[in-house]
């Protein structure tokens, strides 16, 4: 994995919306679907594995609870914002 993308949403509906939008955008731009996806049914912590990129979409309270960033604290952080 080259990149981990971590994002959150304040409710389950928005978690689902973000996941749908990510899958659609990646499919349109690259033709790829996730190699593996987990957590879509619960919509609390969805993982989309694209091989080189793994996307974590959290319900905000779940992100705070797990503090996933501490698992990757040794990795360099890329500050990314949409132009």
GIUR-V676354 format. One record per residue. N is the residue number from 1. OMEGA is omega as a letter, one per 30 degrees, with the letter a starting at -180 (999 if undefined). NEAR is the number of other ideal C-beta (glycine too) atoms within 12 Angstrom. Layout:
N;OMEGA;NEAR, N;OMEGA;NEAR
This chain:
1;l;18, 2;a;12, 3;l;20, 4;l;27, 5;a;29, 6;l;31, 7;a;27, 8;l;27, 9;a;28, 10;l;17, 11;a;17, 12;l;25, 13;l;13, 14;l;21, 15;a;34, 16;l;22, 17;l;19, 18;l;30, 19;l;35, 20;a;21, 21;l;20, 22;a;33, 23;a;25, 24;a;17, 25;l;19, 26;l;25, 27;l;16, 28;a;12, 29;a;11, 30;a;16, 31;a;9, 32;l;19, 33;l;18, 34;l;26, 35;a;17, 36;l;16, 37;a;23, 38;l;20, 39;a;25, 40;a;22, 41;a;13, 42;l;17, 43;l;23, 44;l;27, 45;a;31, 46;l;38, 47;l;31, 48;a;37, 49;l;25, 50;a;27, 51;l;17, 52;a;16, 53;l;23, 54;a;27, 55;l;35, 56;l;34, 57;a;38, 58;l;33, 59;a;28, 60;l;21, 61;l;17, 62;l;26, 63;l;23, 64;a;15, 65;a;14, 66;l;21, 67;a;14, 68;a;24, 69;l;19, 70;l;13, 71;a;13, 72;a;19, 73;l;11, 74;a;9, 75;l;16, 76;a;10, 77;l;13, 78;l;13, 79;a;5, 80;l;12, 81;l;5, 82;a;4, 83;999;3
